[in-house]
Amino acid sequence: MEVWATEMAHPFHVHGASFRILSLDGDPRQPHLAGQKDTVLINKWAEVLVSFEQMADPAKPFSFHCHILEHEERRNDGQYVTT
C-alpha cells in the first residue's frame, strides 16, 4: 500500500492491523523504523506492507486516519474491511 501526504507531514494511523515500513519518501527504511508499526509520520509518501491481525466485515469496519484533527475534517480518513 502507498500512503501520500500533501502540504505537511501526516501521522498516519491504522486500526486492526499493523504494518512494516518499506520506504519513506522513496528512501529505504531507516533501522529505527524496523518492526511492526501502527503509525508512521509521512512527509511525502510511504510504502508499507500491511498485516491484518483480525477480520473486519462491512458491519464492523476498521478505520485509518491522520492524527491531525484538521486533516480528518478534510477526509484524510476512511474505513476498510478484510475478508
Secondary structure, DSSP 8 states (H G I E B T S, - for coil): -EEE--SS-EEEEESSEEEEEEEETTEE--GGG-S-BSEEEESSEEEEEEEE-S-B-TTS-EEEEESSHHHHHTT-EEEE-B-
